[in-house]
């Protein structure tokens, strides 16, 4: 399970700052970024599950989740 989580977390990125939002990075977070249960990653994960959007903890920009159109 940990390997699967690591693989998925490294690919989920903020569309604005391109920082992996679910991976554990040593980057500084935005001063107004909020956490849930003491974790910024938990807040992002819960927001994605329940609201279908999230605030990036690094740039604090809102992002609405939607599918990309596949171009063939």
PyMOL CGO cylinders between C-alpha atoms (Angstrom):
from pymol import cmd
from pymol.cgo import CYLINDER

trace = [
    CYLINDER, 0.00, 0.00, 0.00, 2.81, 2.42, 0.82, 0.3, 1, 1, 1, 1, 1, 1,
    CYLINDER, 2.81, 2.42, 0.82, 4.42, 1.95, -2.59, 0.3, 1, 1, 1, 1, 1, 1,
    CYLINDER, 4.42, 1.95, -2.59, 1.10, 2.55, -4.35, 0.3, 1, 1, 1, 1, 1, 1,
    CYLINDER, 1.10, 2.55, -4.35, 0.50, 5.70, -2.29, 0.3, 1, 1, 1, 1, 1, 1,
    CYLINDER, 0.50, 5.70, -2.29, 4.00, 6.95, -3.09, 0.3, 1, 1, 1, 1, 1, 1,
    CYLINDER, 4.00, 6.95, -3.09, 3.50, 6.40, -6.84, 0.3, 1, 1, 1, 1, 1, 1,
    CYLINDER, 3.50, 6.40, -6.84, 0.14, 8.22, -6.91, 0.3, 1, 1, 1, 1, 1, 1,
    CYLINDER, 0.14, 8.22, -6.91, 1.31, 11.04, -4.64, 0.3, 1, 1, 1, 1, 1, 1,
    CYLINDER, 1.31, 11.04, -4.64, 4.31, 11.85, -6.80, 0.3, 1, 1, 1, 1, 1, 1,
    CYLINDER, 4.31, 11.85, -6.80, 2.11, 12.37, -9.89, 0.3, 1, 1, 1, 1, 1, 1,
    CYLINDER, 2.11, 12.37, -9.89, -0.64, 14.55, -8.35, 0.3, 1, 1, 1, 1, 1, 1,
    CYLINDER, -0.64, 14.55, -8.35, 0.55, 18.13, -8.88, 0.3, 1, 1, 1, 1, 1, 1,
    CYLINDER, 0.55, 18.13, -8.88, -0.84, 21.62, -8.45, 0.3, 1, 1, 1, 1, 1, 1,
    CYLINDER, -0.84, 21.62, -8.45, -1.61, 23.02, -11.92, 0.3, 1, 1, 1, 1, 1, 1,
    CYLINDER, -1.61, 23.02, -11.92, -0.22, 26.45, -11.01, 0.3, 1, 1, 1, 1, 1, 1,
    CYLINDER, -0.22, 26.45, -11.01, 3.01, 25.84, -9.09, 0.3, 1, 1, 1, 1, 1, 1,
    CYLINDER, 3.01, 25.84, -9.09, 3.60, 22.21, -10.27, 0.3, 1, 1, 1, 1, 1, 1,
    CYLINDER, 3.60, 22.21, -10.27, 4.46, 21.06, -6.74, 0.3, 1, 1, 1, 1, 1, 1,
    CYLINDER, 4.46, 21.06, -6.74, 3.36, 17.52, -5.78, 0.3, 1, 1, 1, 1, 1, 1,
    CYLINDER, 3.36, 17.52, -5.78, 0.48, 18.18, -3.39, 0.3, 1, 1, 1, 1, 1, 1,
    CYLINDER, 0.48, 18.18, -3.39, 0.30, 14.75, -1.75, 0.3, 1, 1, 1, 1, 1, 1,
    CYLINDER, 0.30, 14.75, -1.75, 4.02, 13.98, -1.60, 0.3, 1, 1, 1, 1, 1, 1,
    CYLINDER, 4.02, 13.98, -1.60, 6.09, 14.93, 1.42, 0.3, 1, 1, 1, 1, 1, 1,
    CYLINDER, 6.09, 14.93, 1.42, 8.26, 17.82, 0.19, 0.3, 1, 1, 1, 1, 1, 1,
    CYLINDER, 8.26, 17.82, 0.19, 10.48, 20.05, 2.31, 0.3, 1, 1, 1, 1, 1, 1,
    CYLINDER, 10.48, 20.05, 2.31, 9.12, 23.18, 0.59, 0.3, 1, 1, 1, 1, 1, 1,
    CYLINDER, 9.12, 23.18, 0.59, 7.72, 25.99, 2.69, 0.3, 1, 1, 1, 1, 1, 1,
    CYLINDER, 7.72, 25.99, 2.69, 3.95, 26.22, 2.73, 0.3, 1, 1, 1, 1, 1, 1,
    CYLINDER, 3.95, 26.22, 2.73, 1.87, 29.32, 2.18, 0.3, 1, 1, 1, 1, 1, 1,
    CYLINDER, 1.87, 29.32, 2.18, 1.37, 31.33, 5.35, 0.3, 1, 1, 1, 1, 1, 1,
    CYLINDER, 1.37, 31.33, 5.35, -2.43, 31.06, 5.09, 0.3, 1, 1, 1, 1, 1, 1,
    CYLINDER, -2.43, 31.06, 5.09, -2.53, 27.34, 4.25, 0.3, 1, 1, 1, 1, 1, 1,
    CYLINDER, -2.53, 27.34, 4.25, -4.80, 25.45, 6.62, 0.3, 1, 1, 1, 1, 1, 1,
    CYLINDER, -4.80, 25.45, 6.62, -4.34, 21.93, 7.91, 0.3, 1, 1, 1, 1, 1, 1,
    CYLINDER, -4.34, 21.93, 7.91, -6.71, 19.18, 9.02, 0.3, 1, 1, 1, 1, 1, 1,
    CYLINDER, -6.71, 19.18, 9.02, -5.78, 17.05, 12.01, 0.3, 1, 1, 1, 1, 1, 1,
    CYLINDER, -5.78, 17.05, 12.01, -2.28, 18.60, 11.92, 0.3, 1, 1, 1, 1, 1, 1,
    CYLINDER, -2.28, 18.60, 11.92, -1.57, 17.64, 8.29, 0.3, 1, 1, 1, 1, 1, 1,
    CYLINDER, -1.57, 17.64, 8.29, -1.77, 19.67, 5.09, 0.3, 1, 1, 1, 1, 1, 1,
    CYLINDER, -1.77, 19.67, 5.09, -1.91, 16.50, 2.98, 0.3, 1, 1, 1, 1, 1, 1,
    CYLINDER, -1.91, 16.50, 2.98, -4.94, 15.26, 4.93, 0.3, 1, 1, 1, 1, 1, 1,
    CYLINDER, -4.94, 15.26, 4.93, -6.77, 18.51, 4.26, 0.3, 1, 1, 1, 1, 1, 1,
    CYLINDER, -6.77, 18.51, 4.26, -6.02, 18.26, 0.52, 0.3, 1, 1, 1, 1, 1, 1,
    CYLINDER, -6.02, 18.26, 0.52, -7.14, 14.61, 0.39, 0.3, 1, 1, 1, 1, 1, 1,
    CYLINDER, -7.14, 14.61, 0.39, -10.38, 15.31, 2.28, 0.3, 1, 1, 1, 1, 1, 1,
    CYLINDER, -10.38, 15.31, 2.28, -11.14, 18.33, 0.11, 0.3, 1, 1, 1, 1, 1, 1,
    CYLINDER, -11.14, 18.33, 0.11, -10.67, 16.27, -3.04, 0.3, 1, 1, 1, 1, 1, 1,
    CYLINDER, -10.67, 16.27, -3.04, -12.94, 13.49, -1.76, 0.3, 1, 1, 1, 1, 1, 1,
    CYLINDER, -12.94, 13.49, -1.76, -15.77, 15.63, -0.41, 0.3, 1, 1, 1, 1, 1, 1,
    CYLINDER, -15.77, 15.63, -0.41, -15.67, 18.89, -2.42, 0.3, 1, 1, 1, 1, 1, 1,
    CYLINDER, -15.67, 18.89, -2.42, -13.99, 17.87, -5.70, 0.3, 1, 1, 1, 1, 1, 1,
    CYLINDER, -13.99, 17.87, -5.70, -11.63, 20.83, -5.31, 0.3, 1, 1, 1, 1, 1, 1,
    CYLINDER, -11.63, 20.83, -5.31, -8.65, 21.75, -3.13, 0.3, 1, 1, 1, 1, 1, 1,
    CYLINDER, -8.65, 21.75, -3.13, -6.42, 24.62, -2.07, 0.3, 1, 1, 1, 1, 1, 1,
    CYLINDER, -6.42, 24.62, -2.07, -2.75, 24.01, -2.78, 0.3, 1, 1, 1, 1, 1, 1,
    CYLINDER, -2.75, 24.01, -2.78, -0.81, 24.20, 0.52, 0.3, 1, 1, 1, 1, 1, 1,
    CYLINDER, -0.81, 24.20, 0.52, 2.18, 25.73, -1.31, 0.3, 1, 1, 1, 1, 1, 1,
    CYLINDER, 2.18, 25.73, -1.31, 0.62, 28.50, -3.42, 0.3, 1, 1, 1, 1, 1, 1,
    CYLINDER, 0.62, 28.50, -3.42, -2.84, 28.61, -1.72, 0.3, 1, 1, 1, 1, 1, 1,
    CYLINDER, -2.84, 28.61, -1.72, -4.69, 28.71, -5.05, 0.3, 1, 1, 1, 1, 1, 1,
    CYLINDER, -4.69, 28.71, -5.05, -8.04, 26.95, -5.42, 0.3, 1, 1, 1, 1, 1, 1,
    CYLINDER, -8.04, 26.95, -5.42, -8.22, 24.17, -8.00, 0.3, 1, 1, 1, 1, 1, 1,
    CYLINDER, -8.22, 24.17, -8.00, -11.37, 22.48, -9.30, 0.3, 1, 1, 1, 1, 1, 1,
    CYLINDER, -11.37, 22.48, -9.30, -10.85, 18.87, -10.33, 0.3, 1, 1, 1, 1, 1, 1,
    CYLINDER, -10.85, 18.87, -10.33, -12.00, 17.89, -13.80, 0.3, 1, 1, 1, 1, 1, 1,
    CYLINDER, -12.00, 17.89, -13.80, -11.04, 15.35, -16.42, 0.3, 1, 1, 1, 1, 1, 1,
    CYLINDER, -11.04, 15.35, -16.42, -8.70, 16.30, -19.23, 0.3, 1, 1, 1, 1, 1, 1,
    CYLINDER, -8.70, 16.30, -19.23, -9.98, 15.97, -22.76, 0.3, 1, 1, 1, 1, 1, 1,
    CYLINDER, -9.98, 15.97, -22.76, -8.01, 13.36, -24.62, 0.3, 1, 1, 1, 1, 1, 1,
    CYLINDER, -8.01, 13.36, -24.62, -6.86, 14.54, -28.03, 0.3, 1, 1, 1, 1, 1, 1,
    CYLINDER, -6.86, 14.54, -28.03, -6.41, 11.87, -30.65, 0.3, 1, 1, 1, 1, 1, 1,
]
cmd.load_cgo(trace, "trace")
